[in-house]
């Protein structure tokens, strides 16, 4: 019984191919479009365009912050503060060099612990910039480090 079903199905499928009068079957090759033609026929949906755009934005940010030199405003602020502190520390070194007792004070500064050096530089007035009344702690700290490094 199963074989009868198979033979009946095969009889039905015979009409799929074109048969000429001799009974030979001619099969037409299936047309397969190339990559270029398939690419031209692509119609992206709004969802695909949205996610592709989002991925492109994220990729641009990754490349920009890692290799493009982009920084956040907080990082830029810190960089400028560090640059100004470094420049003012050099002025502090100049004021230290003008001190008449600088050799004695250098020895005293080197004997102090690292956390006490900033206060010592503040007391000497080297970290007070011309035209200012107050001492910047970062300048005093940087100045103390530079004085100790140059004195060794």
C-alpha positions as CSV (number, residue, x, y, z in Angstrom):
1,X,0.0,0.0,0.0
2,X,2.8,2.4,0.8
3,X,4.3,1.6,-2.6
4,X,1.1,2.6,-4.3
5,X,1.2,6.0,-2.7
6,X,4.8,6.5,-3.8
7,X,4.0,5.6,-7.4
8,X,1.0,7.9,-7.4
9,X,3.1,10.8,-6.0
10,X,5.7,10.2,-8.7
11,X,3.0,10.3,-11.4
12,X,1.8,13.7,-10.1
13,X,5.3,15.2,-10.0
14,X,5.9,14.2,-13.6
15,X,4.0,17.3,-14.7
16,X,6.6,19.5,-13.0
17,X,9.1,19.1,-15.9
18,X,8.5,19.9,-19.5
19,X,8.5,16.8,-21.5
20,X,9.0,16.7,-25.2
21,X,7.4,14.1,-27.4
22,X,10.3,11.7,-27.0
23,X,9.8,11.6,-23.2
24,X,13.2,13.1,-22.3
25,X,13.1,15.6,-19.5
26,X,14.7,19.0,-19.9
27,X,15.5,20.6,-16.6
28,X,16.1,24.4,-16.8
29,X,19.0,25.5,-14.6
30,X,17.9,27.6,-11.7
31,X,19.0,31.3,-12.0
32,X,21.2,32.3,-9.1
33,X,21.8,36.1,-8.8
34,X,25.4,37.3,-8.0
35,X,26.5,39.2,-5.0
36,X,26.2,42.6,-6.7
37,X,22.7,42.0,-7.8
38,X,21.6,40.7,-4.4
39,X,23.3,43.8,-2.8
40,X,21.3,46.1,-5.1
41,X,18.1,44.4,-4.1
42,X,18.6,44.8,-0.4
43,X,15.9,47.0,1.3
44,X,16.9,47.6,4.9
45,X,14.1,48.0,7.4
46,X,13.9,50.9,9.9
47,X,15.0,48.6,12.7
48,X,18.2,47.6,10.8
49,X,19.0,51.2,10.0
50,X,18.5,52.2,13.6
51,X,20.7,49.5,15.1
52,X,23.4,50.0,12.4
53,X,23.4,53.7,13.2
54,X,23.7,53.1,16.9
55,X,26.5,50.6,16.4
56,X,28.3,53.2,14.2
57,X,28.0,55.9,16.9
58,X,29.3,53.5,19.6
59,X,32.2,52.5,17.4
60,X,33.1,56.1,16.6
61,X,33.1,56.9,20.3
62,X,35.4,53.9,21.1
63,X,37.8,54.9,18.4
64,X,37.7,58.6,19.3
65,X,38.3,58.2,23.1
66,X,40.9,55.4,22.8
67,X,43.0,56.5,19.8
68,X,41.6,59.8,18.6
69,X,42.7,61.9,21.6
70,X,39.2,62.8,22.8
71,X,38.8,63.5,26.5
72,X,35.9,64.3,28.8
73,X,35.6,67.7,30.4
74,X,36.7,66.4,33.7
75,X,39.9,64.9,32.3
76,X,40.6,68.2,30.4
77,X,40.1,70.1,33.6
78,X,42.5,67.8,35.5
79,X,45.1,68.1,32.7
80,X,45.0,71.9,32.8
81,X,45.2,72.0,36.6
82,X,48.3,69.7,36.5
83,X,49.9,71.8,33.8
84,X,49.4,75.1,35.7
85,X,50.6,73.5,38.9
86,X,53.8,72.2,37.2
87,X,54.5,75.7,35.8
88,X,53.9,77.4,39.1
89,X,56.1,74.8,40.8
90,X,59.0,76.0,38.6
91,X,58.3,79.6,39.8
92,X,58.5,78.2,43.4
93,X,61.9,76.6,42.5
94,X,63.1,80.1,41.3
95,X,62.0,81.6,44.6
96,X,63.9,78.8,46.5
97,X,67.0,79.5,44.5
98,X,66.9,83.2,45.5
99,X,66.9,82.3,49.2
100,X,70.2,83.1,50.9
101,X,70.0,80.1,53.2
102,X,68.9,77.6,50.6
103,X,71.6,75.0,51.3
104,X,70.6,74.8,55.0
105,X,66.9,74.8,54.2
106,X,67.4,72.1,51.6
107,X,69.1,69.9,54.2
108,X,66.1,70.6,56.6
109,X,63.6,69.8,53.8
110,X,65.3,66.5,53.0
111,X,65.3,65.4,56.6
112,X,61.5,65.9,56.8
113,X,59.0,63.2,55.9
114,X,57.2,63.5,52.6
115,X,53.9,64.6,54.1
116,X,55.7,67.4,56.1
117,X,57.6,68.9,53.2
118,X,54.6,70.7,51.7
119,X,54.0,72.6,55.0
120,X,57.7,73.5,55.2
121,X,57.6,75.0,51.7
122,X,54.4,76.9,52.6
123,X,56.1,78.3,55.8
124,X,59.1,79.5,53.8
125,X,56.8,81.4,51.4
126,X,58.3,79.8,48.3
127,X,54.9,78.6,47.1
128,X,53.3,82.0,47.4
129,X,53.0,83.3,43.9
130,X,53.8,87.0,43.2
131,X,50.6,89.1,43.6
132,X,48.8,86.4,45.7
133,X,48.2,86.2,49.4
134,X,47.4,82.5,49.8
135,X,49.5,79.4,49.1
136,X,48.3,76.7,46.7
137,X,48.8,73.3,48.4
138,X,49.3,71.5,45.1
139,X,52.0,74.0,44.1
140,X,53.7,73.6,47.5
141,X,53.6,69.8,47.1
142,X,55.0,69.9,43.6
143,X,57.7,72.4,44.6
144,X,58.8,70.3,47.5
145,X,59.2,67.2,45.3
146,X,61.2,69.1,42.7
147,X,63.5,70.7,45.3
148,X,64.2,67.3,46.9
149,X,64.8,65.7,43.5
150,X,67.2,68.4,42.3
151,X,69.0,68.5,45.6
152,X,70.1,64.8,45.6
